[in-house]
Amino acid sequence: MAEQHERLSLEHILHEFEDCADLTRRNFPEIGADIVYFSHTVDNLLLINQVLDPLSALQRKKELEQLLRESQFVRVTDSKTAVTGILEGGVAVFAADTVHLIDVYGPEARSVSESETESIIAGPHDAFVESATTNISLIRRRIRSSHLKVIHCSVGEISKTDVYILYIKDIANLAYVQDLQQRIERIETDAINDGGMLSQYLEDKQTSVFPQFLTTERPDVSSSKLVSGKILVLIDNSPTSISAPASFFEFFSSSDDYYERWVLGTALRLVRYVALIITLTFTALYVAVTTFHYEMIPEALLLTLAESRNRVPFPPVYEALLMEFTIELLREAGARLPTKVGQTIGIVGGIVIGQAAVQAGLTSNILIISVASSAIASFVIPNYLMSASLRVIRFGIIILAGIWGNMGLVIAIAVIVIHLCSLSSLGASYLVPVAPMRGRDWKDVFIRAPFSLLLTRPTQNRTPNPIRQKNRK
């Protein structure tokens, strides 16, 4: 007991937090008590009302013993629990031979605001913040059901980051829940700072360029995924959620599709799939045609193209790679600079560099149109991770088209399709409902059918309750 008391002494706790200038210690000599806490992790109002004012009002040690018997004060019996409690926003009260913790956690946090990366026209405009508890409250505000379950995990040997697994009982497949929980618990690393990092540890094939978990900053999207039978992961200090299992086609869906009329939602979704084809093949097709297949060009356009390329000293593949790389430089510069300056760089830089490159004979007018169209098409895709992946893949397709022409383009597309078929998310096929074929799910993949026809949940989720709604006549 003497050894345990030594571990719980104030001196030992202060030694654990040695050289921590942000640690606060306050002494109450009248009652023989000390408190230790981090001021930036506690709610100042709670600290005053529940700790400082009650302790300041005491005159005798016996009164302190009575105060510490109240339910909000929890007695701890080992040093590790005391240290962890202080780090998690608690106040440790040292009095005589006892140590008590009281939870007054309440650090400064960003208020709920609109998402800048997933902006929409119609629908709610709130977005997740860096506090996992706040994010859970945004979910519970939309799903007011006791069947919404939350499992707590901790990741990171040093960071001890809180991770929460959310699912709806009797709708989510418990096998997926257990698999995801086991994957999280198997992670051994120093720290995980964001949901994007966590998803890479959880993926079935971490070497793939395609994201295998859907990440979003929108509570409405996350709630709809839960209701459809998916599992959600929230990580503290990250404004994104992770949903699984994910399908390739989910990355081309937007919450706007459901807030608008079904005809408009269907049209917008089809536009995104057309944008997928354009961003992958448009520039590569230009390279293939101008290098090997001039017979594919209409005669009226052939003269214009020949005149445009007359001064260009490079083969089409080098020309295309140069302009694609330049576009990526402009995009990255625009993203890293302040918002107003970034917009100026993107617009002015694109116009000036494109016009100057044509006048200098480094590229042709038609290639500028092709590259610009491919870049714009990539921005139509609502998910940033998928958009970035497609832009990377585009470079490989251009190179193959420059080597083998249309055959190289076909080979590249075939390799992508084969690779997509090999991917899975939590063991579920990545290309559902196309491979394997699930015809009834097509009503909410390539089109957005009227709500009266969306009666079942996606088969990929393997939910024990596939009925989403019932039509009552």
N, C-alpha and C positions, 0 to 999 in steps of 0.2 A: 504493500500500500504506500509505503514511503517513496518507493521508486515511481509509482504512478502519480503521486502528488507532485513529485519533482517535474514530471513531464508536463503537468498542468499549471505550473507556476507562471506568474506574470513574466518573470525574467526569461523563462524558456521561450514563451511566445514572442517576446520582444527580440530575442536572439534569432528566432526563425525569420523575423521581418527586419533583420539588420540591414542598414543602408537603404531602407525604404522611406524616402523623405516624405512620401504622401501618406504615411501612416499617422493617425491622430491618436494621442493618448491623453486622457483627462483624469484627474485625481479628485476624489471627494474625501478629504481628510476627516471630516466630522463623523463619517460613518465607516471609514476604512475601506473604501471601494475605489476601483479603477475601471475605466472603460477603454477599449481599444477598437478602432474601426478605421475604414478608409472613407474619407469625407466625400469622395467623388462617386462612391457606389451606393450611398444611402440617400433616402428621401429626407431632406432637411426638416420638413414639417413633422414627419413621423418621428424623426430623431428627437425633436424638441418635445413633442407631446407624450411620447411613450418612454423616453429614456431620461433626457436632461432635466425636464421639469419635475418628474416624480422623484428623481434622485436628489435634486437640489432642495426639495421640500422636506426631506427626511432629516431628523435630528439625532436619532439613536440607531445603533446597529440592529436592535430588535425590530425596528420598523423596516429596515432593509430586508431582513429575513422574511417578513410578511409580504413585502412587495415581490420578492423573487419567487414566492409560491404561486403567483398568478400565472395563468395558462400561457401567456405570450412569452414568458421566460422559460427556456428549455435548458435543463442542466446537461452538460457534456462531461464525458468521463475519459476522454483521451485527447491528446494533443492534435492528432490529425483532424478530428472532427472540429476542433476549435479553429484551427488554421483555415480549413475549408469553409467554415461558416463565415469567418471574417472576409475571406476572398469573395464570397457570394453575396456580400452586402449586408452581413449581420454585424451586430455590436456585441462584443464579448464583455461581460461584466464580471470582474474579479472581486470577490468579497470573501475574506477569511480563507476557508479551505475549499471553496466552491467556485466553479466557473459556469456562468449561464450565457446563453446566446438568445438574442432577440432579433427577429428578421425585420429590418426596416429598409429593404432593398428598394431603390428608386433612383437609378442614375439618370443623367440628362440624356434625352433621346430625341431624335428627329420626329417631328409631327407627321401625321399621315398626310400625304400629298399625292399629286397625280404622277403616274409613271411617265418618264421621259422616253423610255425605249419601247414601250408598247402603248402608244397613244391610240385612242379610238375616237370616233365621232359621236356615236350614240352609246348609252349605257353608263354604268357607274364609273367614276374617275378616281377612286381611291386606289392606293397601291401599298404593298408591303413596305415595312420599315426594317431597321436593323434589330429590333427587339422581337424575339420569338414569341414572348407572351402577348405582345400587342398583335402580332400576326395571327396567333391562335384566336384572339378575341374577334378579329375581323372575320375569321372563318365561322366561329360560333354565332356571330350576328346573322349570318346567312343560313346556317344549318342549325336550327334550334331543336336538336334532338339528343336524347340521352344515348342514342346508338352511335353517336360520333365519339370514337375512342381515341385516346392519346397515350402513346407509349414513350417514355423518356429514356434516352441513351446518352452516353458521354463519349466523346471522341477526342483524341489527342493526349499523349502522355504528359505534355507540358501545359497545353492550353485548356484542357478539360472542357471543351466546347459542348454546350447542351444541344442535343439533337432530338427532335420530336417526330414520331411516326404517327400519322393520322389516318384513320380508316373508319368506315361506317359498318358496324356489325350487321350481319345478315345480308349485306350487299357486296362487300369486298371478299375476295377469296383469301381465306386465312393462310393458305399455303404460301401465297405471295407475301403476306405480312411477315410470316416466320422467316422466309428466305431473306427478305430485305433486312429484318432485324439482325439475323445472323451475319450478313455481309457487313453491316455497320459495326457490330461488336468485334469482328475479326480485324478491323483496320488498326494497324499499329504504326503510328506516325507521331511526330512531335506536335503538330498543330494543323488544324483545318480552319480556314478563315472565311470560306464562302461556299454556297451551295454548288457552284460550278466545280470547285475542287472536290467536294464530296461525291458528286455524280461520277467523276472520272474514276474514283476508287471503286464504285459500285457497278460499273458497266461490265457486261459479259465479255466484250472484246475491247480492251482499252487501247489497242493499236489502231482502231478504225478512225477514220476522219469524221464519220457521221456521229452526231450525238445520239445516245441510246436512252436518254432520259429527257423528258420535256421539262424545261425550267421556265418559270414565269414570275413576274412581279405583281400579277393581278389577283386579288382575292376572289373575284367573281369566277375567273377561269379555274382557279384551284378548287373552289366549291363545286363547280360543275363536274370536275374530274372525280371528286369524291363521290358525288351522287351517281355517277356512271359506273362506279365500282372500282375505281383506281385507288392507289395508295399514295399518300402525300407525305413528303418529308420537309420539315422546317428546321433550319439551323440558326442558332443564335448568332447575332452580328452579321446576318446576311439578309438582304431584302428580296430574296428569291425563294421560291418553293420548287420542289422536285416531285414530279408525278410519274408513276410507273404502274404497269408496264406501258411503254410508249410505242406508237406506231409511226412509221415514216410519214404517213399522210396527215398525222396530227399537226405537224410543223407547218402545214399550209392552211390551217384553219385559224380563224380569228373570232373573237367574241362579237365583233361587228356582224358576223354572218347570222347570228341568232337574234340580234337586237333590231335588225332591218327585216323587211318583208322577205319571204323565202325566195322570190324571184331574183331580187337584188342580191341576196346572200349567195345564191347559186351562181349568178353571173360573176360576182367578185371572186368566188372560189375558182371558177374556171379560168379567170384571168391569171390567177396565181400559178396554175398548172401550165398555162401558156408561157408565163414568165420563166418557169423552171426550164422549159425547153429552150427558150431564147438565151437565157444566161449560160446554159451549158454548151450550146451548139452554134450560136450565131457567128461568133468570131472564128471558131474552128472551121465552120463551113466556108467562110470567106477564104481562109488559108488553103483549104483543100481545093476549092474551085479555081482560085487564081494560080495555084501551083501545078495542078495536074488536070483539071477538068474544065478547060475554057469552053468546051462545047455546051456546058450547062447554062452559060450566060446568054441571055437574049441578045440578039444582034445589035439592037439599038443601044443597049447598055454596055456592050463590049467595047465600042469605040470610046465611050466616056471613061470606062475603067482603064483602058490602055493609055489614054491621054493623062489620066490622073496618076498612073504608076510610071509614067515615062521618065520622071526625074528621080524616082526612088532607087537608091543604090543597093538596098537590102532585099533578100528573098522575103516573101510574104510572112513566113513564120517568124523571122527575126523582127520584122516590122510590127507584127501583132503582139509579140511578147513585150516589146519595148513600150508600146502604148498601154497594154494591160498593166504593166508594172508601174507606169506613170500614173494611171488612174488609181491604183492601190496606194501610191504615195500620197496623192491628193486626198483620198478618202481618210487615210490614217492621220494626216496632218489636220484635216478638218475636225476629226473626232477628238484630237488631243488639245487643240487650241480652245480658248474661251468661245462660247457659243456664237457671239456676234462676229468675231474674227474668223472662226471656223467656217461659217457660211460664206463669208467673203472669199476665203481661200478656195473653197470648193467651186464656186461659180466663176470667179475671175480667173483662177488658175486653170480651170478646165477650158475656158474660152480662149485665153491668151496662149496657153501652151499648144492647144489643138490647132489654132490658126497659124501659129508660128511654125509648128512642125510641118504643116502642109506647104507653107510658103518656102520653107527651107529645103523641101524635097525629101524629108525624112519619112514621110508617110503619105498615104493617099486620102482623099476626101471620103471615099466609101468605107475605108477601114475605120476612120474616126466615127462614122455613123454606126458601124458594127460594134465597136468597143463601147461607145456611149450607150447604145441600146442594151447591150449585155449588162453593163453596170447598173443602168436604171432598172432592168428586169430583176436583178439580184436584190434590189432594195424593196421590191414589191412583196417579197417573201416575208411574212410577219415575224418569224422567229430569227433572231440575230445569229444564233449559233449555227442553224442550218444554212442561212445566207452566207456566212463566212466559210463554211465547209464547201459549199458549191463554188465559191470564188477560187478557192485553192484548187479544187478539182479541175476547174476550167483551164488552168495552165497545162496540166497533163494532157487534156484533150487536144489543145492547140498543138502541142509538140507531136502527138501521134498523127494528127491531121497533116502536119507539115512533112512527116516522113512517108506516110502511106496514103495520103489523100482521103477519099471517102471511105476506103477500107479501114484506115486508121481511126476514123470517126466512129465507124460501126463497131470496131474492136473495143474502143474506149467505152461506148455505151453498154456493150455486152459485159465488160468487166465490172462496170458499176452495178448493173442489174444482178449479176452473179454474187457480187459482194453484199449487196443489200439482202439477197435471199439467204445469205449465210449468217446474217446478224439476228440477234434476239435481244429482248429486254425482259429481264427476270425470267428467262427461259421461254418467253412467248415470242412468236414470229414477229419480225420487224415489219413485214410487208402485209400483215393482215389488214384488210380483208381481200387482198388480191392473191396472195400466196401464204397460206392456203385460201382458196376461194370461199368467201362468205358473202353470198349475193345480197342477203338482207341488210348487211351493214353498208352497202353502197349508197343507201339513201342519205347517209350523212358523211360521205367521203368526197366523192367527186361533185356531188350536188348537195344542197341543203334543202331537203324535202320539207313540206309543211309539218308543223308540230303534230298534227293529227295522224301522220304516218310514222312518226318516230316513237314507236310503241315499245321497243326493246332496247336494252343496253348492249354495248359492243360485245361481241363474242370473245374478243381477245382477253377481256378481263376475267372470263370464266366465273362469272358471278353466280352464286346460288339463287339469286332472285333476278332473273333476266327481264322481268316485266317492268318497264319504266312508267307507263301510264295506261289507263284503260279508257277507251272511247265509250261514253254513255250516250245513248240515243234517247 
